Amino acid sequence: MALLQLSEPGQTPDPHARRIAVGIDLGTTHSLVAAVRHGVAECLPDGQGEGQGRVILPSVVRYLDHNRRQIGFDARDAQAEDPENTIASVKRFMGRRLADLVGHERLPYRFVDQPGMVAIATRAGVKTPVEVSAEILATLRHRAEDTFNDDLFGAVITVPAYFDDAQRQATKDAAQLAGLNVLRLINEPTAAAVAYGLDNASEGLYAVYDLGGGTFDISLLRLQRGVFEVVATGGDAALGGDDFDQALADWALAQAHRGADTAHDKRAVLVAARAAKEALTEAADTLLTCNLSGQPVSVPVSRAQFDAITRPLIDRTLAAVRKVLRDARLKRDEVAGVVMVGGSTRMPAVQAAVGELFGRVPLTNLNPDEVVAVGAAIQANALAGNGRDGELLLLDVIPLSLGLETMGGLVERVIERNTTIPVAKAQDFTTFKDGQTAMAIHVVQGERELVADNRSLARFELRGIPPMVAGAARIRVTFQVDADGLLSVAARELGSGVEASVVVKPSYGLADDQIAGMLKDGFASAEADMVARSLRESRVEAERMTLATRAALAADGELLTEAERQAIEALLVDLARIAAGEDHAAIDSAVERLAEGTESFAAARMNRGIQAALTGRKLNDL
């Protein structure tokens, strides 16, 4: 008799085998790979250096001659001597165009402004941020495969909470290029909460303050019995430790009355600024030293001076924290703890400012560099069906609202920001003109009322709609956001069944400072937006009423006397004149006057239609 092997859903048939899944923190400054080994999530070392090796991989790639490259520490050490071919902090360029890169002229790279995404010219050719990121991810994949002496089943990769759709897609593309099977993208603060929640058996409301090398995220998460629910998220996708380095470098150049014009000088002063910043974490004073055009420069700097120079950057993070608390309608006293994530949170001034804001000492008992990768590894292990943590549930949110363009350039939001994902929502729309057989679907993202003020994600067309009078068709548009935060949109005409859909794989190129400012703009200009929206809506209604009246006159104008027709024409002219103005209330009044002025005409048309339908018919036929 043969035995049939059974297994739990999602788990391997062999109870003694396990799928090798890893968590990867693809960071701006450095990256890590972690996995669950012997029941414990830990970062994997490179097998080099002192002891058992180094777990951190600097996110730096240097391109050499003959298709060779250096990745990690060797590349980082060569930044000052070969700046144009040594790419650091590439994460800040993901999904962006050259025009989106604030201060790019201070960077030592030879940027190539391509239509989709900015690239960098190196001695090995033009490289996109996706290609550079793939080099880093491939190095981490090889590290994991060497550790386990086996192929990987898949990886969970972390992204900043405020990464938009294009940046998330760019990250997935880089992983695919590196030969990785992406099990899921999860937000970095959520991964950190997983590590803290499972490590400390914590429950309650926690704030995750994540200040990395290139991005800042603040998330409020509710932890309860293995469920990690993101309540609200915010941040600044163009703010990180690199900006602290740049601020200190600019100050030092001003103190030394020097400039940094060459690529070597720009990189040299940034490397020196980072070293000085790190030294000031422990010391009260240090020297910022570097060579600029062959001349040594040495500028003394104290921790107090550094704190004063960078205080505006810290204040920007605190403003984002206050806004997330307001969004969630929570007070700081309701937060049980504050988790500090990211190497930049080691700065004493950052820890002090966050502690003062929340009125409690932040949690720093886990390594801020490693906590994100560890959380991702725990999630990867669960998704691979290995562990007993099957009850682990991550409820993340989308950071910005998703919607459609409607007539008049207005936005109809379908999924509101801070909605838990995965999610699917549908909304019905209709046609604007008689006989309309196609509809253009324009998907947008943001918090503003007008399309022009939001970010365009995708466009597609629904064709084959049966010709009907305006407003008769019913087009259902469904938005679906998956667990990675990636969007697909489908449109279907309910009567005929014709449909079209698009997986939103946007052209890269959203400005990170634009993402970070979209919510701010939405609230700051809410009143003006509502006025503008009302004006657009009134004009759309005026146009619809005018088209309908003109069509009726063309079809049944002989029902009117000359005086009646002239009266309606006068109302149409008056409506057109007022609709060109800026007073939406006046436009609404003009539309109402036209509706009242055509009531008798509409009644006459209806009578004619009824008479035509009854002519020649017997009572028994009806």
Secondary structure as GFF3:
##gff-version 3
##sequence-region A 1 622
A	DSSP	beta_strand	21	25	.	.	.	ID=ss1
A	DSSP	beta_strand	30	37	.	.	.	ID=ss2
A	DSSP	beta_strand	40	43	.	.	.	ID=ss3
A	DSSP	beta_strand	57	58	.	.	.	ID=ss4
A	DSSP	beta_strand	60	63	.	.	.	ID=ss5
A	DSSP	beta_strand	69	71	.	.	.	ID=ss6
A	DSSP	alpha_helix	73	77	.	.	.	ID=ss7
A	DSSP	three_ten_helix	83	85	.	.	.	ID=ss8
A	DSSP	beta_strand	86	88	.	.	.	ID=ss9
A	DSSP	three_ten_helix	90	93	.	.	.	ID=ss10
A	DSSP	three_ten_helix	98	100	.	.	.	ID=ss11
A	DSSP	three_ten_helix	104	106	.	.	.	ID=ss12
A	DSSP	beta_strand	111	112	.	.	.	ID=ss13
A	DSSP	beta_strand	119	122	.	.	.	ID=ss14
A	DSSP	beta_strand	125	127	.	.	.	ID=ss15
A	DSSP	alpha_helix	129	148	.	.	.	ID=ss16
A	DSSP	beta_strand	154	159	.	.	.	ID=ss17
A	DSSP	alpha_helix	165	177	.	.	.	ID=ss18
A	DSSP	beta_strand	182	187	.	.	.	ID=ss19
A	DSSP	alpha_helix	188	200	.	.	.	ID=ss20
A	DSSP	beta_strand	204	211	.	.	.	ID=ss21
A	DSSP	beta_strand	216	224	.	.	.	ID=ss22
A	DSSP	beta_strand	227	236	.	.	.	ID=ss23
A	DSSP	alpha_helix	241	256	.	.	.	ID=ss24
A	DSSP	alpha_helix	263	279	.	.	.	ID=ss25
A	DSSP	beta_strand	285	292	.	.	.	ID=ss26
A	DSSP	beta_strand	295	302	.	.	.	ID=ss27
A	DSSP	alpha_helix	303	327	.	.	.	ID=ss28
A	DSSP	three_ten_helix	332	334	.	.	.	ID=ss29
A	DSSP	beta_strand	337	341	.	.	.	ID=ss30
A	DSSP	three_ten_helix	343	346	.	.	.	ID=ss31
A	DSSP	alpha_helix	348	358	.	.	.	ID=ss32
A	DSSP	alpha_helix	371	383	.	.	.	ID=ss33
A	DSSP	beta_strand	393	397	.	.	.	ID=ss34
A	DSSP	beta_strand	402	406	.	.	.	ID=ss35
A	DSSP	beta_strand	410	415	.	.	.	ID=ss36
A	DSSP	beta_strand	420	421	.	.	.	ID=ss37
A	DSSP	beta_strand	423	429	.	.	.	ID=ss38
A	DSSP	beta_strand	438	445	.	.	.	ID=ss39
A	DSSP	three_ten_helix	451	453	.	.	.	ID=ss40
A	DSSP	beta_strand	455	463	.	.	.	ID=ss41
A	DSSP	beta_strand	475	481	.	.	.	ID=ss42
A	DSSP	beta_strand	487	493	.	.	.	ID=ss43
A	DSSP	beta_strand	499	503	.	.	.	ID=ss44
A	DSSP	alpha_helix	512	524	.	.	.	ID=ss45
A	DSSP	alpha_helix	526	556	.	.	.	ID=ss46
A	DSSP	three_ten_helix	557	559	.	.	.	ID=ss47
A	DSSP	alpha_helix	562	579	.	.	.	ID=ss48
A	DSSP	alpha_helix	584	597	.	.	.	ID=ss49
A	DSSP	alpha_helix	599	614	.	.	.	ID=ss50
A	DSSP	three_ten_helix	619	621	.	.	.	ID=ss51
###
